[in-house]
Amino acid sequence: MAVLIENLSYTYPDGRNAIKNINAHFEKGKIIGLVGSSGCGKSTLMKLLMRWYDPQAGRIIFTGQDSRDIDRQYLQASFAYVPQTAQLFHQSLRENLLLGKSDISDEAIWDLAAKCRLKERLEILPEGLDTIVDGEKDFSAGERQRLELMRALLKKAACYIFDEPTSNLDSLNEAAFLSIVKEECQGMVFLISHRLSTVAFADEVYELTPSQLKRIR
């Protein structure tokens, strides 16, 4: 998946200009760091890519095809989105991680849990992968963030979007998290942060303001 953004603008219903006349070209397979101050439009830009919203002006082109000409459900299925605040549902751990996928073995789940430094923690759950979980009660914020990472990686998406993914991790777990992203994500990766240190390993880094997307590295 390659992404071309042309003269993209989006204004919220309350009149706030989120982004205006943004242009960019992202090559297939790259890790893209996206930094900027709070409220500058980083998350909005990603939601436009995923067609949570459609722009009022300009267009987004995926490998030669306008995003609005692609079936919304099909397009969104090609993304794995990891939000800043991790979300777990009141279901079994397996159901939380697979979200309906039936072609992933327990062995693959446990292998990934080990890479994400969660295997020992998950092994003590009373029913293992069949344990019904209550996210905030059963796991710390950092553990929930790493479970979100597992969910994203198990999806094997064409494009991964990580929105402030290390905000709840200490420096050791942040380094491990980012190393896993670099090693395991085979498609395009967008890594959103307000900290340059978080995106230091990205192939390209861009700074976003409401009216400009500028490459800074």
N, C-alpha and C positions, 0 to 999 in steps of 0.2 A: 504493500500500500504506500503510494506517494501522495502527498497532500499539497495542493496549490490553493492559496488564499488570495483573492483579488478584491480589493476595495471593499472590504467587509465592514459593515456597520450594524450595530444593534442598539436599540433604545428600549429600556424597560417601560412597561405600561404607565408607571408613575412619572415618566418623563426623564429619568436619569439616562444619560448617555453612557453606556457601558464601554463600547469601543466604537471607533470611527475611522473609516478608511484604512483598515489594516491590510497589509500585503506581506506574504511570506511564501516560501517554497521549502518543504521538508522532504528529504529524500527517504526512500524505502530503507528500513532496517536501522535507522539512526536512533540514538538516544538524545532527545531534545530537552535541555533544561530551560525552564521558563520562570523568570524571577520578576519581581516588581512589588511595589508597596501594596498594602492591604486595600482592596476595593478598586484596583487598577483594571480589573477585567480578566484576570488569568483564568478563573474558574468559568466565567461566562464564555470565553473563547473555546474552552474545551467542550462545554455543553452545546455550543453551536456545531462543533465538529461531530458530536454524537447525535445531532438533530433533536436534542431536547427542545431547542428553539430553532426557528428559521430566521435568517437575517432579513432586515428590512431593505438592505442594499448590499450589493456585491455578491460573491458566490464562493463556495468551497468546492474544489474539484478533487475527486479521488481517482488517481490513475486514469485521468482523461474524462471522467464522468461527473457531471454536476450532482452534488449530493441530493438535490431536490428531485432528481430523476431516479434515485435509488429508493427502493422500498424501505420505509423507515425502520420496520422491524428487522429486516435483513441487515441493514447498515448497523443498527445498534448491537446486533448479535456479534459483530466483528470486533467490538470494543470490550475491554475489561477495565472497569473504572473502580479505583480504590479511593474512597473519600477520606477527608481528614478525620472524621468521626466514624470509626468502624461500626458496622451494624451486624448483629447476630439475631437470628430469628428463634422463636421458641419451638425449635424442632431438634431432631438429632444432630449431632455434630457432623455426621456424614451428609445429611441433607443440606446443612448450612454450607458445606464446602462444595458440594457437587451441583446444587441448584437444578436438579432434574436430570443431569447427565448420568447415563447408566453404563458407559463404556470405560470407566476408570476403576482399576482394581484397588483393593485395600492396600496392597503392597506399594503401589504408586503413591497413595496418600501418606503412608508411613515414611517412605523415603523422602518425600518432600517435607514432612514434619521435622525430620532430622536436620535437613538443610536449613530450615527456618528456626532451629533451636527450640522446637516445641514438642519433640517426641516424648521426652521424659514427663513433661507436664501433662500431655494427653493420655499417656499410658496409665496414669493413676485415676482417671475418670472411672466411675463405678461400672459402666457398661461400654467402655471404650468408645469406638466411633458411633455406637448406638445410643450413647448418653444424650438425654434431652437437656439442652443447655439454656441457661439464662445468662446472656452475655455479660451484663454489668456485675452480676452476682458471682459468676463462676470464673471470670477472667479479668486480669488487670487491663488497663488501657493499652499497654504495650503488647500484651498477649493478643488482644482483640485485633490490633493493627497487623500483627504477623499472621493471624488467621485470615484476615482480608487478603493479605499477600498470597497465601496458599490458595484461596478461592480464585483469585485472578489467574495464577499460574496454571491451575488445573483446567481453566477454561481454554487455554491454548489459543488466545485471541490473535488477531492480526495487528491490533494496536492496543497498547496498555497506557492508561492515564492514571498517574499517581498524584493526588492532590494533597500536598503537605503531609506526605506519608510517614515522616519520621518525627512529627511533632510530639508524640508521646513516648519516644524511645530515648534511652540514654546513649551516650556516645558509642559504647561498645556495640549495642544492638543496632544502632543506626548504621554503623559500618558494615555489620553483617547483613542487614536488610538491603543496603545498596549493592553489596557484592552479589547477593542472590539475584537481584533485578538484572544486573549486568550479565550474569552467567546464564540465567534461565529464560529470560524474555527473548523470544526469537523474532518477534515482529517489531514494529515501530514503538518507541516508548516516549511519552511525555512526562516529565518530572517537574511538578510545580512546587515552588518554594519561595519564601521571602528571604532565604539565606543562600548566599553564594556557595557556602561550604557544602551544602546538601547536593548541589548540582555539579560539583567539581569534576566528577568522572564522566559527565555527559560528553557526547561527541561535539555538540554545538550548544551554546547558551545564548538565550535571547532575553532582553529586558522589555517588558511591556508597560506602556503608558496608555491611557485611553485613546490616544491618537497616533501611536507609533509602536511598531514591533521592530526592535533594533538588535541585530546580532552583536554581542559583546565578546564572544570568544568562539 
